[in-house]
Every structure is written in C-alpha cells, then in structure tokens.
C-alpha cells in the first residue's frame, strides 16, 4: 500500500510573512534600500535544502561555509571540493545526527573544525539589543553570517528545535528574514525579531540549556593543510581519552627520567587503532580530469603541504621520534599495523580506497572498494620542482576507474640513525611527531624532574615553530579539544575558543 506522505505545510501568517508574498517582497525591497540585505545574496547563491529531517544544523552550516568561500581542503564528488552535510562529521557521527539531531554546541564545534571563526551565544549570555546589532552587522556584510537555533512553536509552526541562517533584516519593522533550510516544509519567511528572540530563549531538552545564535566568518587562511584528526573510526574515543587523561598520569612516574623513556611510555601505551585518529590529508583525482599534468592550483597546494612537511622534518622532536622508532619498532605494537604501510604504494592503496566514495559519489561500505596501484611517477614542467603522483585503479564491483594521488614530498635531507634520507613523503614518524606537538601543554606537567620537564617543553613548544607549522599544530590542538568535549558531552557547557598556548 502506498503512503501519501506530506507535501509542505501552510506557513502560519501571522506571525511570519512569506518571503515570496507581496508583503514579503516589499520588506525585501525596503531592507535592500536600507543596506541590510547584503549578506542575503551570498547565502541565497549557496542555499540548499536539508537532505534529512534532522539535518537542519548541518545544512545551515553547509550554506554558510560555502557562502564564506571556505575551502574544505578535501573532495566532495568528482574533482570538486565543496561543503556538504555528509562532510560535517568531525564532532558527531552522521548516523547519530540523522536519528537524534544535533545540539547547538556541536554545530559550533563543527564550524570550528571546518575552519571558520565562530562566536556562539546562548540567550542567557547576551541581550536582545546585542542580538539585534549582530543581525544588523551580518545582514550588512558578506563576510559574516548568523545561524539561529530556535523553537518553531513560537511561530505557530509544527516541530520543535530548528536551525536556519538569517538572510536579512528590516530596520523599520524590526523583522529578520529566516532562510529556512527545511524548504520541503516552509519557505523563507520574515518574523519579528523580538519573537525570534523568544524562540531562542527556549530550553533545549537534550542539553538543558537555552538556545541561541552563532556568528560565523572565515579565517584568513585554511587552518588545516596537511594533517587532521578524525572521529570516523570507533577507536577515536579511547585515543582521545588516552591523550588527554592517561598520558599525564603515565608521565608522573619515577622511571621516566629521559626523553627516550617519555617517548617509549607514550608510544607503547597507545590504544589499539590509534593510527586511525590522525591522518595526513591526501588529494585524489580522476586521471581523465587531471590528465598527465598538474594545474597551477594543485602545484601551489602541494608546495604548501611540502613546506609544512619539511618544517616537521627539521624539528628536533621529529629526529627524536624517528630515532626511537628505528631502534624499538618491534615493540611498537599498536602502530605495528602501520609499519608496512609507509611505502607510497601501500599508502596510495589505502588513500585511494578512502577517497573512492568521494570520487564515485556513492555512499557504500569501504570494503566494497579496492585499489590496484600501478606506478609512482614524478611530473615536471616549466622549471618547477618535480611533483610525486601515485597512479592507481579503484575497483567497485565490475567498474574500474583510474585515479591519481598527489603526494607531498620533502626535498630537504635529514638524518635518522646515522643514515641520510632525502625526499620523504608523509609517514608515521612525522604524523606522530605532529600529534605530540598538538597535545595540550598540561600534558607534560606531571614530569617530576625539572631538567627533563624543561627539555621536553623545549621539544614540544609551538612558540618557536615556523608560522605554517605552528598554525597546523594549533589547529590540531583545537580539534583535539573539541573532540574531547564532544566525547564527554561537554561541548554545550563551554562554547568559547580553548586556550591553545
């Protein structure tokens, strides 16, 4: 038996005024003349309907991130980098969002992880006058956008908590334009700002906190260029707990009396699957799209990644980590699974499989893909340094598709265990070095010997790092903070930026 389902809802008016109505158009025209519709055009250019009934927070954030032209740094589908709801999963698994929705704090967390500047306010932390001023500021600019979290009941609409961006403001009638991302239900509509404030003052039963609004803007540069943390693998919970809680206790031991013992204690106690927690960001493209050459943009991105990789290799901590791993790798059980995956072909096979969903646009189980690596090659041209590309074939059932993985390679030499190494691609020693650098400063406070504490603090200090590597490390530290807050369901308790230094 076929089920008819629901086709839209009649927008209760008043209190709302439909955007496309005669009165709504008049409000738009007057607000445009008043200069408080500037943000509307960017938002409407990238506006989308939420793809799931509980994805209003993800859809609102996708619209705003794309309107701000923030580069996600990874592929969406085909060759395209683009924010989509399916990519906003660093603070909460998508399946959980799909079934239960998402809280105000976790939407703010997602915006942080996506590389945006975020200021989040609950209604008990600010005033309606401040809110009005923020609405005016965002509506008068293309560089800042505002997302509200409110209860639909105050507008006589069906449903409960909801997220949507604010698209404009009419000063004369003190009305805000809600660009409702549930377009299958209600169209965009104007509402009295005072009533919107009341709708935000309601309590979210999931957290016990009042709702609110967040201001989102872009940073001057992408915060994560080569490394990122991931909560896609189930091991991330135990790994985050280990890094934040267990390591400081581990280091509070009389037996820890030199740097090598610190590294030994840290590495050998890592939880199983910890290698899934931190990744280096690879770029995968279809062969027919990239042909045999790299675009100017691809070369520039690779050059930046290579510079960061070289900066990691030049740190004293990297040398210590490499030496320790070279001398004790048989005992390195929890990263042993990675020991045979530091060759380009093995890395490429893994990355190609991970990128296959994005390349094909199909959301299926990862084990449905496999990758046959064919060759490693260097592309040259116009006097530029050679760029390393790994070519392979993604196999999905009976369909085969050629792909290239662009690999950053350090051109400078470094010495490990007395052996000079040149042209090293990202591997577990630099990945783990960066993770060590990203640990909170209080991690090391348990070390009892003052001289050793000073030595390790010198090795992990971010203050003297080159600016690009410093920004990369601080972003990882920020990600670790928010992931830990999400794990403990505390991200709604504190919405501000963590102290990173």
C-alpha positions as CSV (number, residue, x, y, z in Angstrom):
1,X,0.0,0.0,0.0
2,X,1.4,3.4,-1.0
3,X,1.7,6.1,1.7
4,X,0.8,9.6,0.6
5,X,3.2,11.3,3.0
6,X,3.3,15.1,3.5
7,X,3.7,17.8,0.9
8,X,4.8,21.1,2.5
9,X,3.0,23.0,5.4
10,X,1.0,26.1,5.3
11,X,3.1,28.9,6.8
12,X,1.2,30.4,9.8
13,X,0.9,34.1,9.0
14,X,0.9,36.0,11.2
15,X,3.4,36.0,12.9
16,X,5.5,35.0,9.8
17,X,5.4,36.8,6.4
18,X,6.3,34.6,3.4
19,X,9.3,35.9,1.6
20,X,7.7,35.5,-1.9
21,X,4.4,37.2,-0.9
22,X,3.6,40.7,-2.0
23,X,4.3,42.0,1.6
24,X,7.5,39.9,1.8
25,X,8.8,41.4,-1.5
26,X,8.1,44.9,-0.2
27,X,10.0,44.1,3.0
28,X,12.9,42.8,0.9
29,X,12.9,45.9,-1.3
30,X,12.9,48.3,1.7
31,X,15.6,46.4,3.5
32,X,17.7,46.3,0.4
33,X,17.5,50.1,0.2
34,X,18.4,50.3,3.8
35,X,21.6,48.2,3.2
36,X,20.6,45.3,5.4
37,X,20.3,42.7,2.7
38,X,24.0,42.5,1.7
39,X,24.5,39.0,3.2
40,X,21.4,37.7,1.5
41,X,22.9,37.3,-1.9
42,X,25.9,35.2,-0.9
43,X,23.6,33.0,1.2
44,X,21.0,32.5,-1.4
45,X,23.7,31.7,-4.0
46,X,24.7,28.7,-2.0
47,X,21.4,27.9,-0.3
48,X,20.3,24.3,0.0
49,X,17.5,22.1,1.4
50,X,18.5,19.8,4.3
51,X,18.7,16.3,3.0
52,X,17.4,14.6,6.1
53,X,14.7,15.7,8.6
54,X,17.2,16.1,11.4
55,X,20.0,17.7,9.3
56,X,18.9,21.4,9.8
57,X,22.1,22.2,11.7
58,X,24.3,20.6,9.1
59,X,22.5,22.2,6.2
60,X,22.6,25.6,7.8
61,X,26.3,25.3,8.3
62,X,27.0,24.0,4.8
63,X,25.2,27.0,3.3
64,X,27.2,29.5,5.5
65,X,30.6,27.8,4.9
66,X,30.1,27.8,1.1
67,X,28.8,31.4,1.2
68,X,32.0,32.4,3.0
69,X,34.1,30.6,0.3
70,X,35.9,28.4,2.9
71,X,37.8,25.7,1.2
72,X,37.2,22.3,2.9
73,X,40.5,21.0,1.6
74,X,39.1,17.7,0.5
75,X,37.0,16.4,-2.3
76,X,33.2,16.3,-2.2
77,X,32.4,14.5,-5.5
78,X,34.4,14.1,-8.7
79,X,37.2,16.8,-8.6
80,X,35.1,19.2,-6.6
81,X,35.9,20.5,-3.1
82,X,32.7,21.6,-1.6
83,X,30.9,21.6,1.8
84,X,28.1,19.2,2.0
85,X,26.2,17.8,5.0
86,X,27.9,14.4,4.5
87,X,31.3,16.0,5.2
88,X,30.3,17.6,8.6
89,X,31.0,14.6,10.8
90,X,34.1,15.5,12.9
91,X,32.1,16.2,16.1
92,X,29.2,13.8,15.8
93,X,28.6,10.6,13.7
94,X,26.2,11.3,10.9
95,X,24.0,8.3,11.8
96,X,23.5,9.8,15.3
97,X,22.6,13.2,13.9
98,X,20.2,11.5,11.4
99,X,18.3,9.8,14.2
100,X,18.6,12.4,17.1
101,X,19.5,15.7,15.6
102,X,22.4,17.8,16.8
103,X,22.9,20.3,19.7
104,X,23.8,23.9,19.5
105,X,27.3,23.3,20.9
106,X,28.1,20.6,18.4
107,X,27.1,22.8,15.4
108,X,29.5,25.4,16.8
109,X,32.1,22.6,17.1
110,X,31.6,21.6,13.5
111,X,32.1,25.2,12.4
112,X,35.4,25.3,14.3
113,X,36.6,22.0,12.8
114,X,35.6,23.2,9.3
115,X,38.0,26.1,9.6
116,X,35.6,29.0,10.4
117,X,35.8,31.6,13.1
118,X,32.9,31.1,15.4
119,X,31.3,33.2,18.2
120,X,28.4,31.3,19.9
121,X,26.0,32.9,22.3
122,X,23.1,31.5,24.3
123,X,20.3,33.9,25.1
124,X,21.3,34.0,28.8
125,X,24.8,35.1,27.8
126,X,23.7,38.2,25.9
127,X,20.7,40.6,25.3
128,X,18.1,41.1,22.6
129,X,19.8,44.5,21.8
130,X,23.1,42.8,21.3
131,X,21.4,40.2,19.1
132,X,19.8,42.8,17.0
133,X,23.1,44.6,16.5
134,X,24.7,41.3,15.4
135,X,21.8,40.7,13.0
136,X,22.3,44.2,11.5
137,X,26.1,43.6,11.2
138,X,25.8,40.3,9.5
139,X,22.9,41.5,7.2
140,X,25.0,44.4,6.2
141,X,28.1,42.3,5.3
142,X,29.1,39.5,3.0
143,X,31.9,38.4,5.4
144,X,29.9,37.4,8.4
145,X,26.8,35.2,8.7
146,X,24.5,34.3,11.5
147,X,22.8,31.0,12.3
148,X,20.0,30.8,14.8
149,X,18.8,27.9,17.0
150,X,15.1,28.4,17.9
151,X,11.9,26.6,18.7
152,X,9.3,26.6,15.9
153,X,6.3,26.6,18.3
154,X,6.7,30.4,19.0
155,X,5.9,30.9,15.3
156,X,2.9,28.5,15.4
157,X,4.8,26.2,13.2
158,X,4.9,22.4,13.6
159,X,8.1,20.8,15.0
160,X,10.4,21.8,17.9
161,X,14.1,22.8,17.8
162,X,15.4,24.1,14.4
163,X,18.5,25.7,12.9
164,X,18.5,28.2,10.0
165,X,20.6,31.1,8.7
166,X,19.4,34.7,8.9
167,X,19.3,36.3,5.5
168,X,18.4,39.9,6.1
169,X,16.9,42.5,8.4
170,X,14.2,45.2,8.0
171,X,15.0,48.0,10.4
172,X,11.7,49.9,10.1
173,X,9.6,46.9,11.2
174,X,12.4,45.2,13.3
175,X,12.0,41.9,11.3
176,X,14.5,39.2,10.4
177,X,14.5,37.0,7.4
178,X,14.8,33.3,8.2
179,X,16.2,31.3,5.3
180,X,14.5,28.0,6.4
181,X,16.7,25.1,5.3
182,X,13.6,22.8,5.6
183,X,12.3,24.1,2.3
184,X,10.2,20.9,1.9
185,X,8.2,22.2,4.9
186,X,8.2,26.0,5.0
187,X,9.5,28.7,2.6
188,X,11.8,31.5,3.7
189,X,9.9,34.0,5.9
190,X,10.1,37.2,7.8
191,X,9.5,37.2,11.5
192,X,9.5,39.8,14.3
193,X,13.0,39.9,15.8
194,X,11.5,40.1,19.3
195,X,9.6,36.9,18.7
196,X,12.7,35.2,17.2
197,X,14.5,36.1,20.4
198,X,11.7,34.5,22.5
199,X,12.0,31.4,20.3
200,X,15.7,31.3,21.0
201,X,15.2,31.7,24.8
202,X,13.5,28.3,25.0
203,X,15.2,25.3,26.6
204,X,16.7,22.5,24.5
205,X,15.6,19.4,26.4
206,X,18.6,17.4,25.0
207,X,21.1,19.7,26.9
208,X,19.1,21.6,29.4
209,X,20.5,24.8,28.0
210,X,18.9,27.8,26.3
211,X,19.2,28.0,22.5
212,X,20.9,30.9,20.9
213,X,22.8,32.1,17.8
214,X,26.3,31.9,16.3
215,X,28.3,34.3,14.2
216,X,30.5,32.7,11.6
217,X,33.2,34.2,9.5
218,X,36.2,33.0,7.5
219,X,39.8,32.9,8.7
220,X,42.5,34.5,6.6
221,X,43.9,31.1,5.6
222,X,42.9,27.4,5.8
223,X,43.7,26.1,9.3
224,X,44.5,22.5,8.3
225,X,46.6,21.9,5.3
226,X,48.4,18.6,5.8
227,X,47.2,16.9,9.0
228,X,43.8,16.4,10.6
229,X,42.2,14.5,13.4
230,X,39.3,12.1,12.7
231,X,36.5,10.6,14.7
232,X,35.3,8.3,11.9
233,X,36.9,5.2,13.4
234,X,35.5,3.9,16.6
235,X,38.9,3.9,18.2
236,X,38.9,7.8,18.4
237,X,37.1,7.7,21.8
238,X,39.7,5.7,23.6
239,X,42.5,7.5,21.8
240,X,41.2,11.0,22.8
241,X,40.8,9.8,26.4
242,X,44.3,8.4,26.4
243,X,45.9,11.6,25.0
244,X,44.0,14.0,27.4
245,X,43.7,11.9,30.6
246,X,46.0,9.0,30.6
247,X,49.3,10.4,29.3
248,X,49.8,13.0,32.1
249,X,49.3,10.2,34.7
250,X,51.7,7.9,32.7
251,X,54.4,10.6,32.8
252,X,54.1,11.0,36.6
253,X,56.4,8.1,37.2
254,X,59.8,7.9,38.9
255,X,61.0,5.7,36.0
256,X,60.5,8.5,33.4
257,X,64.0,10.2,33.6
258,X,64.8,10.9,29.9
259,X,63.2,11.8,26.6
260,X,63.5,8.3,25.2
261,X,61.6,6.9,28.1
262,X,58.9,9.5,27.7
263,X,58.5,8.5,24.0
264,X,58.6,4.8,25.0
265,X,55.9,5.3,27.6
266,X,53.8,7.4,25.2
267,X,54.1,5.2,22.1
268,X,53.9,1.7,23.6
269,X,50.7,2.6,25.6
270,X,48.8,4.0,22.6
271,X,45.3,2.3,22.3
272,X,44.8,-0.2,19.5
273,X,43.7,1.6,16.4
274,X,45.3,4.9,17.4
275,X,46.7,5.3,13.9
276,X,43.2,6.0,12.7
277,X,42.9,9.1,14.9
278,X,45.4,11.3,13.0
279,X,45.7,11.4,9.2
280,X,47.7,13.4,6.6
281,X,45.4,15.0,4.1
282,X,45.9,13.5,0.6
283,X,44.4,14.7,-2.6
284,X,42.9,12.2,-5.0
285,X,41.6,13.0,-8.5
286,X,40.3,11.1,-11.5
287,X,43.0,10.5,-14.1
288,X,40.9,11.8,-17.0
289,X,40.3,15.0,-15.2
290,X,43.9,15.7,-14.3
291,X,45.5,14.1,-17.4
292,X,49.3,13.9,-17.1
293,X,49.9,17.4,-15.7
294,X,49.1,19.4,-12.6
295,X,47.2,22.6,-12.6
296,X,48.7,25.7,-11.1
297,X,46.3,25.4,-8.1
298,X,47.4,21.8,-7.5
299,X,51.1,22.7,-7.6
300,X,50.5,25.5,-5.1
301,X,48.6,23.3,-2.7
302,X,51.3,20.6,-2.9
303,X,54.0,23.2,-2.4
304,X,52.4,24.4,0.8
305,X,52.0,20.8,2.1
306,X,55.6,20.1,1.2
307,X,56.8,23.2,3.1
308,X,54.9,22.1,6.2
309,X,56.3,18.5,5.9
310,X,59.8,19.9,5.6
311,X,59.3,22.1,8.7
312,X,58.2,19.0,10.6
313,X,61.3,17.1,9.5
314,X,63.5,19.9,10.7
315,X,62.2,19.8,14.3
316,X,64.4,18.2,16.9
317,X,61.3,16.3,18.1
318,X,61.0,14.6,14.7
319,X,64.6,13.4,14.9
320,X,64.0,12.0,18.4
321,X,60.8,10.2,17.4
322,X,62.5,8.8,14.3
323,X,65.4,7.6,16.3
324,X,63.2,5.9,18.9
325,X,61.0,4.2,16.2
326,X,64.1,3.0,14.4
327,X,65.6,1.4,17.5
328,X,62.4,0.0,19.1
329,X,59.9,-0.6,16.3
330,X,59.5,-4.3,17.1
331,X,57.9,-3.2,20.5
332,X,55.7,-0.7,18.8
333,X,52.7,-3.0,18.8
334,X,49.8,-0.6,18.5
335,X,51.3,1.1,15.4
336,X,52.7,-2.1,14.1
337,X,49.9,-2.3,11.6
338,X,51.2,0.9,10.0
339,X,54.8,-0.3,9.8
340,X,54.3,-1.9,6.4
341,X,52.2,1.0,5.2
342,X,54.9,3.7,4.9
343,X,55.7,2.9,1.3
344,X,54.0,5.0,-1.3
345,X,52.2,2.1,-2.9
346,X,50.7,0.9,0.4
347,X,49.7,4.5,1.4
348,X,48.2,5.0,-2.0
349,X,46.2,1.9,-1.8
350,X,44.7,3.0,1.5
351,X,44.1,6.6,0.4
352,X,42.5,5.5,-2.9
353,X,40.1,3.3,-1.1
354,X,39.2,6.1,1.3
355,X,38.7,8.5,-1.5
356,X,36.6,6.2,-3.7
357,X,33.3,7.2,-2.2
358,X,34.0,10.8,-2.9
359,X,35.2,10.1,-6.5
360,X,32.2,7.9,-7.3
361,X,29.6,9.8,-5.3
362,X,28.4,6.5,-3.8
363,X,27.9,6.1,-0.1
364,X,28.7,2.4,0.4
365,X,30.8,0.3,2.7
366,X,34.5,0.9,2.4
367,X,35.2,-2.8,1.9
368,X,33.3,-2.6,-1.3
369,X,36.2,-0.7,-2.8
370,X,39.8,-1.8,-3.5
371,X,42.7,-0.1,-5.2
372,X,45.2,-1.6,-7.6
373,X,48.3,0.7,-7.6
374,X,50.1,0.8,-10.9
375,X,53.0,3.2,-10.6
376,X,54.7,6.1,-8.8
377,X,55.8,8.9,-11.1
378,X,57.2,12.4,-10.9
379,X,55.6,15.2,-13.0
380,X,57.9,18.0,-14.1
381,X,57.2,21.2,-16.1
382,X,58.1,24.8,-16.6
383,X,61.2,24.6,-14.4
384,X,59.2,23.7,-11.3
385,X,60.5,21.0,-8.9
386,X,59.1,17.6,-9.7
387,X,55.8,16.6,-8.1
388,X,55.1,13.0,-7.0
389,X,52.0,11.3,-8.2
390,X,50.8,7.8,-7.4
391,X,48.5,6.3,-10.1
392,X,46.1,3.5,-9.4
393,X,42.8,2.0,-10.2
394,X,39.8,2.0,-7.9
395,X,37.7,-1.2,-8.4
396,X,34.0,-1.0,-7.5
397,X,32.4,-4.3,-8.4
398,X,32.9,-4.6,-12.1
399,X,33.7,-1.0,-12.6
400,X,37.3,0.2,-12.7
401,X,38.3,3.9,-12.6
402,X,41.8,5.4,-12.9
403,X,42.8,7.8,-10.1
404,X,45.9,9.8,-9.1
405,X,47.0,10.7,-5.6
406,X,49.1,13.8,-5.3
407,X,51.8,13.2,-2.7
408,X,53.7,16.0,-0.8
409,X,57.4,15.1,-0.6
410,X,60.1,16.8,1.5
411,X,63.0,17.8,-0.8
412,X,65.4,18.5,2.1
413,X,67.5,15.8,3.7
414,X,67.5,14.8,7.3
415,X,69.4,12.3,9.3
416,X,67.9,9.3,11.1
417,X,70.0,6.7,13.0
418,X,73.1,8.0,11.1
419,X,71.5,7.5,7.7
420,X,70.8,10.4,5.4
421,X,67.3,10.3,4.0
422,X,66.1,12.5,1.1
423,X,62.6,13.1,-0.4
424,X,60.5,11.7,2.4
425,X,56.7,11.6,1.9
426,X,54.4,11.8,5.0
427,X,54.7,8.7,7.1
428,X,54.1,7.6,10.7
429,X,57.1,9.3,12.2
430,X,56.1,12.8,11.1
431,X,52.4,12.1,11.7
432,X,53.1,11.1,15.3
433,X,55.5,14.0,15.8
434,X,52.8,16.4,14.9
435,X,50.3,14.6,17.2
436,X,52.9,15.0,20.1
437,X,53.2,18.7,19.3
438,X,49.4,19.1,19.4
439,X,49.0,17.7,22.9
440,X,47.8,20.3,25.5
441,X,50.5,22.0,27.5
442,X,49.3,20.5,30.8
443,X,50.2,17.0,29.4
444,X,53.8,17.4,30.5
445,X,53.2,19.0,33.9
446,X,53.4,15.6,35.7
447,X,57.1,15.1,34.8
448,X,58.8,15.4,38.2
449,X,62.4,16.1,37.2
450,X,62.7,19.8,36.4
451,X,65.6,19.4,33.9
452,X,63.7,16.8,32.0
453,X,60.5,18.9,32.1
454,X,62.4,21.8,30.6
455,X,63.9,19.6,27.9
456,X,60.6,18.1,26.8
457,X,58.8,21.5,26.9
458,X,61.6,22.8,24.6
459,X,60.9,20.0,22.2
460,X,57.1,20.4,22.1
461,X,56.9,24.2,22.3
462,X,55.0,25.7,19.5
463,X,56.3,29.3,20.1
464,X,59.5,28.8,18.1
465,X,57.9,26.8,15.3
466,X,57.7,28.3,11.8
467,X,54.4,30.0,11.4
468,X,52.8,27.5,8.9
469,X,53.7,24.5,11.1
470,X,52.6,26.4,14.2
471,X,49.1,27.1,12.7
472,X,48.9,23.4,11.7
473,X,49.7,22.2,15.2
474,X,47.4,24.7,16.9
475,X,44.5,23.7,14.7
476,X,45.1,20.0,15.7
477,X,45.1,21.1,19.3
478,X,41.9,22.9,18.8
479,X,40.4,19.8,17.1
480,X,41.5,17.6,20.0
481,X,39.9,19.9,22.5
482,X,36.5,20.0,20.7
483,X,36.5,16.2,20.0
484,X,37.2,15.6,23.7
485,X,34.4,18.0,24.7
486,X,32.1,16.1,22.3
487,X,33.1,12.8,23.7
488,X,32.2,13.9,27.2
489,X,29.1,15.7,26.0
490,X,30.5,18.9,27.4
491,X,30.8,20.9,24.2
492,X,27.5,22.6,25.1
493,X,28.9,23.6,28.5
494,X,31.6,25.9,27.1
495,X,31.3,27.5,23.7
496,X,34.4,29.6,23.6
497,X,37.8,29.0,22.0
498,X,40.2,26.9,24.0
499,X,43.4,28.4,25.3
500,X,45.9,26.8,22.9
501,X,49.3,28.1,24.0
